[in-house]
Amino acid sequence: MKNPSDTTGGHPEKFISQDEHRQEALLRLRHQSRFAAMLLFSPWLTTVFLFWSFLQDEPITVLALLPGLVVAIYLQQYLSGHLASNHRFFEEGQLFSTLGAANWITLLRAGAIVALAGFLPLAMQSQGLEISNGLSWAPGLIYLGISLADLCDGFVARRQGKETELGKRLDIETDAAGLLVASLLAVALGQVPVIYLLVGLAYYPFILGISLRQKSALPVVALRSRPYSRIIAGCQMGLVGMVLLPIFNPPFTFVAAYIFMTPLLVGFLRDWLVVSCRIKTDADQQAGLDHWLRSLMTKVPIVLRLIILVGGIYSFIDPGDYRLPLAWQLALSLCILAAIVGFMGRSAALFLVLLLGSTLSPLGTSFFSGTLFVSAAALMLSGTGTMSLWAPEDRILYRRNENAVMKSRKVP
């Protein structure tokens, strides 16, 4: 008689080995990677189709199509070459057979980066995208959307319990490609100095140098992530998104670019010295430079807040010819006061930067507005430090990034 508990239809049960399961999963992942290729290359093909007549009149601008094509090819090849890492950390044998929602969000961001690169030919030709007001807003809004979506893929992966090695690597590569394309576009529009391209390019010689050292059997130290470096990278994405909007122009965008790029490039240099064993570090991978910078950063916020205090007092004692509207006076005063006392100081500094750097600002490019702008921009990066009334941004930023660091340290 047939056993009632037999669910195999009377046939011997078929066992699938781990290797067979892995091969089947890889086959399905390769099939999905083809759809990913369509997602990545469609924006580039759309750009060529829409602007072909324009490009025929200006053949030299055809070269500006190359960054978008290179990004699409690079990210597609990276995805295809790392499908075997679509597993949880330390669970190489348990390969997911689908990319998952989080990776698709990352790929949507990658497709948007390719679309953003499509504005390069127009930027090189029109110097400001003066074709229409609506079009001039598109690059900034697209990149800000890409940056905000960066918060979603990790959240979705954690909620679904599918934090994978592939997702982590793909997210990093997408962020790097996005910053490179956005910095190229910002330079082409004349919003930041040409040297700012170092920000977009810094990641690639860094990983190339590590790869060359490994191939040459030279020692390489596994780099530990640092919360502050992640915060600086996030601020960089926010800066580029804002300067791509048509309401911010030089010289403020140039000044902000120099202020923001300095700690990022210094961080890359520091990390290279660590991974290439050129400087010694302690058990927490802290070098002498780190201790010196930490000591310096306890003093810098106090100095910046004092400068803002003096600027605020001066604005009331001698308003000069500013004649600010009442709404601007109130907004400016509240931001200055909050920055001075350290009440949500980073947020206050951000609003102060937006108020002073906007083309709508009645203060223009005076010495007073420039000094306040530089101090506020630096305060955004440093935080308000000691004797702050309330600094919830610091707790949020460092808690989030410290959690990411701890998870990254668990990964070999």
C-alpha positions in Angstrom: 0.0 0.0 0.0 1.0 3.6 -0.6 2.3 5.3 2.5 -0.1 8.2 3.3 2.9 10.3 4.4 4.7 9.8 1.1 4.6 13.1 -0.8 6.8 12.0 -3.7 4.0 10.4 -5.7 5.4 7.0 -5.1 8.7 7.9 -6.8 12.1 7.9 -5.0 12.8 11.3 -3.5 15.3 13.3 -5.6 18.1 14.9 -3.6 19.9 17.9 -4.9 23.5 18.4 -3.9 24.8 21.7 -2.7 26.9 22.0 -5.8 23.8 21.4 -8.0 21.8 24.0 -6.0 24.7 26.5 -6.5 24.8 25.9 -10.3 21.1 26.2 -10.6 21.2 29.5 -8.6 24.0 30.9 -10.7 22.0 30.1 -13.8 19.0 32.0 -12.6 21.2 34.9 -11.5 22.9 35.1 -15.0 19.4 35.3 -16.5 18.5 38.2 -14.1 21.8 39.9 -14.9 20.6 40.2 -18.5 17.6 42.2 -17.4 20.0 44.3 -15.3 22.0 45.0 -18.5 18.8 46.3 -20.2 18.3 48.5 -17.2 21.8 49.9 -17.4 22.1 50.4 -21.2 18.6 51.7 -21.9 19.3 55.2 -20.5 22.4 55.5 -22.6 20.7 54.4 -25.8 17.8 56.8 -25.0 20.3 59.6 -24.7 21.8 58.8 -28.1 18.4 58.6 -29.7 17.1 61.9 -28.2 20.1 64.0 -29.0 21.4 62.4 -32.2 20.6 65.4 -34.4 22.2 67.7 -31.8 25.3 65.5 -31.7 25.6 65.4 -35.4 25.9 69.2 -35.4 28.6 69.1 -32.7 30.7 66.0 -33.3 33.1 66.7 -30.5 30.4 66.4 -27.9 30.0 62.7 -28.9 33.0 62.1 -26.6 30.8 63.2 -23.7 28.7 60.1 -24.3 31.6 57.9 -23.3 31.4 58.3 -19.5 27.8 57.0 -19.5 28.7 54.0 -21.7 31.8 53.2 -19.6 29.7 53.3 -16.4 27.1 51.0 -17.9 29.7 48.5 -19.1 31.7 48.6 -15.9 28.7 48.0 -13.5 27.3 45.3 -15.7 30.6 43.5 -15.9 31.1 43.9 -12.2 27.6 42.4 -11.5 28.2 39.5 -13.9 31.6 38.8 -12.4 30.4 38.7 -8.8 27.2 36.8 -9.0 28.8 34.0 -7.0 29.0 36.3 -4.0 25.2 36.7 -3.8 25.2 35.1 -0.3 25.2 36.3 3.3 28.5 37.0 4.9 30.3 33.7 5.9 27.7 31.6 4.1 29.3 31.0 0.7 27.5 27.7 0.3 24.0 29.3 0.7 23.7 31.2 -2.6 20.5 33.2 -3.2 19.0 32.4 -6.6 17.5 35.9 -7.1 19.2 39.3 -6.8 16.6 40.5 -4.4 14.8 43.8 -3.9 17.8 45.5 -2.4 20.1 44.8 -5.3 17.4 45.9 -7.8 17.2 49.2 -5.9 20.9 49.6 -6.3 20.7 48.7 -10.0 17.9 51.3 -10.4 20.3 53.8 -8.9 23.0 52.7 -11.3 20.6 53.2 -14.3 19.8 56.7 -13.0 23.6 57.4 -12.9 23.9 56.4 -16.6 20.9 58.7 -17.3 22.7 61.5 -15.4 25.7 61.0 -17.6 23.5 61.8 -20.5 23.5 65.4 -19.6 27.3 65.7 -20.2 27.0 66.5 -23.9 24.5 69.3 -23.2 26.5 70.7 -20.3 29.7 70.9 -22.4 27.8 72.7 -25.2 25.4 75.0 -23.4 27.4 75.8 -20.3 24.5 75.7 -17.9 21.7 73.7 -19.6 20.0 76.9 -20.7 17.7 75.0 -23.0 14.9 75.3 -20.5 14.4 76.0 -16.8 12.8 72.6 -16.3 15.8 70.8 -17.8 18.3 72.8 -15.7 16.8 71.3 -12.5 17.0 67.7 -13.7 20.7 66.8 -13.0 20.5 68.0 -9.4 17.2 66.4 -8.7 18.3 63.1 -10.3 21.5 62.9 -8.2 19.8 63.9 -5.0 17.3 61.1 -5.7 20.2 58.7 -6.3 21.8 59.7 -3.0 18.5 59.4 -1.0 17.8 56.0 -2.5 21.2 54.9 -1.2 19.5 54.7 2.2 16.9 52.4 0.9 18.8 49.4 -0.4 20.6 48.7 2.8 17.4 49.1 4.8 15.5 46.7 2.5 18.3 44.2 2.7 18.3 44.2 6.5 14.5 43.9 6.7 14.5 41.0 4.3 17.5 39.3 5.9 19.4 39.4 2.6 22.5 41.4 3.4 24.9 39.9 0.8 28.5 40.3 -0.2 27.3 41.1 -3.7 25.0 43.8 -2.4 27.7 45.4 -0.3 30.2 45.5 -3.2 27.7 46.6 -5.8 26.5 49.5 -3.5 30.1 50.7 -3.1 30.8 50.6 -6.8 27.5 52.3 -7.6 28.2 55.1 -5.1 31.7 55.6 -6.6 30.4 55.7 -10.2 27.7 58.1 -9.2 30.1 60.5 -7.5 32.4 60.4 -10.5 29.7 61.2 -13.0 28.2 63.9 -10.9 31.6 65.6 -10.3 32.2 65.4 -14.1 28.9 67.1 -14.7 29.5 69.7 -12.0 32.9 70.6 -13.6 31.4 70.7 -17.1 28.7 73.2 -15.8 31.4 75.4 -14.2 29.9 74.8 -10.7 33.1 73.5 -9.1 36.8 73.8 -9.9 38.5 71.2 -12.2 40.5 69.9 -9.3 37.3 68.6 -7.8 37.5 65.7 -10.3 40.0 64.2 -7.8 37.0 63.5 -5.6 35.3 61.4 -8.2 38.5 59.7 -9.3 40.1 59.0 -5.9 38.4 55.6 -5.3 39.7 54.0 -8.5 43.5 54.5 -8.2 43.0 53.5 -4.5 41.5 50.0 -5.3 43.9 49.6 -8.3 46.9 50.2 -6.0 45.6 47.6 -3.6 45.1 45.1 -6.5 48.6 45.7 -7.8 50.2 45.2 -4.4 48.3 41.9 -4.0 49.4 40.7 -7.4 53.0 41.6 -6.5 52.8 39.7 -3.2 53.4 42.9 -1.3 51.8 43.3 2.2 48.3 44.8 2.3 46.5 45.6 5.5 42.8 45.0 5.6 41.3 48.4 6.0 38.7 49.0 8.7 35.9 51.4 7.9 35.8 54.6 9.9 32.5 56.2 10.7 33.8 59.7 10.0 35.0 58.7 6.5 31.5 57.4 5.7 30.0 60.7 6.9 32.3 62.7 4.8 31.4 60.6 1.7 27.7 61.1 2.4 28.3 64.9 2.7 30.2 64.8 -0.6 27.1 63.3 -2.3 24.9 65.9 -0.8 27.2 68.7 -1.9 27.4 67.6 -5.5 23.6 67.2 -5.6 23.1 70.8 -4.4 25.7 72.4 -6.7 24.0 70.8 -9.6 20.8 72.7 -8.8 20.5 76.1 -10.7 20.0 78.1 -7.5 23.6 77.8 -6.4 26.5 79.5 -8.3 30.1 80.3 -7.9 32.0 81.6 -5.9 30.0 79.9 -3.1 30.0 76.5 -4.9 33.8 76.7 -5.5 34.4 77.5 -1.8 32.2 74.7 -0.6 33.9 72.3 -3.1 37.4 73.1 -1.6 36.1 72.8 2.0 34.4 69.4 1.4 37.0 67.8 -0.8 39.9 68.4 1.6 38.9 65.9 4.4 37.9 63.3 1.8 41.2 63.4 -0.1 43.2 63.5 3.2 41.2 60.4 4.3 42.1 58.6 1.1 45.8 59.4 1.6 45.6 58.3 5.2 43.9 55.0 4.2 46.5 54.3 1.5 49.3 54.8 3.9 47.7 52.3 6.3 46.8 49.6 3.7 50.3 49.9 2.1 52.0 49.5 5.6 53.7 52.9 5.3 52.5 54.1 8.7 52.1 52.2 11.9 48.7 51.8 13.6 47.6 50.5 17.0 45.2 47.6 17.8 42.3 49.8 16.7 44.0 50.7 13.4 44.5 54.3 14.6 47.7 56.1 13.5 49.4 59.1 15.0 47.7 61.2 12.3 44.3 60.0 13.6 45.1 61.0 17.2 46.4 64.4 16.0 43.3 65.1 13.9 41.0 64.0 16.8 42.7 66.4 19.1 42.4 69.2 16.5 38.7 68.5 15.9 38.0 69.2 19.6 39.2 72.8 19.1 38.0 73.6 15.5 34.2 73.6 16.3 34.8 76.1 19.1 36.7 78.4 16.8 34.1 78.2 14.1 31.2 78.9 16.5 33.1 82.0 17.8 33.5 83.3 14.3 29.8 82.8 13.6 29.1 84.6 17.0 31.2 87.6 15.9 29.6 87.6 12.5 26.1 87.5 14.1 26.9 90.4 16.5 28.4 92.4 13.7 25.3 91.9 11.6 23.1 93.5 14.3 25.5 96.3 15.3 26.3 97.4 11.7 23.7 96.0 9.2 25.2 98.3 6.5 23.4 98.3 3.2 22.0 94.8 3.6 18.4 95.8 4.4 17.3 92.2 4.8 13.6 91.4 4.5 12.1 90.4 7.8 11.8 86.7 6.8 15.5 86.6 5.9 16.5 88.3 9.2 14.5 85.8 11.3 15.8 82.8 9.4 19.4 84.0 9.5 19.3 84.9 13.1 17.8 81.6 14.2 20.4 79.6 12.2 23.2 81.7 13.7 21.9 81.4 17.2 21.4 77.6 16.9 24.9 77.1 15.5 26.5 79.2 18.3 24.8 77.3 21.1 25.1 74.0 19.4 21.4 73.3 19.2 21.1 70.9 16.2 24.3 72.6 15.1 24.9 70.6 11.9 21.4 71.2 10.7 21.6 74.9 11.6 24.9 75.1 9.7 23.3 73.4 6.7 20.5 75.9 6.6 22.9 78.8 7.0 24.9 77.5 4.0 21.8 77.2 1.9 20.6 80.7 2.9 24.0 82.4 2.2 24.9 80.4 -0.9 21.5 80.7 -2.7 21.2 83.0 -5.7 18.1 84.3 -3.9 20.2 85.7 -1.0 20.1 89.5 -0.7 23.5 89.4 1.0 25.3 88.7 -2.3 29.0 87.9 -2.1 30.1 90.3 0.7 32.9 89.6 3.1 30.4 89.1 5.8 28.4 86.5 3.9 31.5 84.8 2.7 33.0 84.5 6.2 29.7 83.1 7.6 29.4 80.7 4.7 32.9 79.3 5.1 32.5 78.9 8.9 29.0 77.2 8.5 30.3 74.8 5.8 33.2 73.7 8.0 30.9 73.4 11.0 28.7 71.0 9.0 31.7 68.6 8.7 33.1 69.0 12.2 29.9 69.2 14.2 29.6 71.7 17.1 31.8 69.7 19.4 31.8 70.2 23.2 29.4 72.4 25.1 26.6 71.8 22.6 23.1 72.0 23.9 21.7 69.2 21.7 23.4 67.4 18.9 21.0 64.6 17.7 22.6 64.5 14.2 25.9 63.3 15.7 24.3 60.4 17.5 22.3 59.4 14.4 25.2 59.7 12.0 27.8 58.0 14.2 25.4 55.3 15.4 24.4 54.4 11.9 27.9 54.4 10.6 29.4 52.6 13.6 26.8 49.8 13.0 27.9 49.6 9.4 31.6 49.5 10.5 30.9 46.7 12.9 29.2 44.7 10.2 32.0 45.4 7.8 34.6 44.1 10.3 32.8 40.8 10.4 33.4 40.4 6.7 36.8 38.8 5.8 
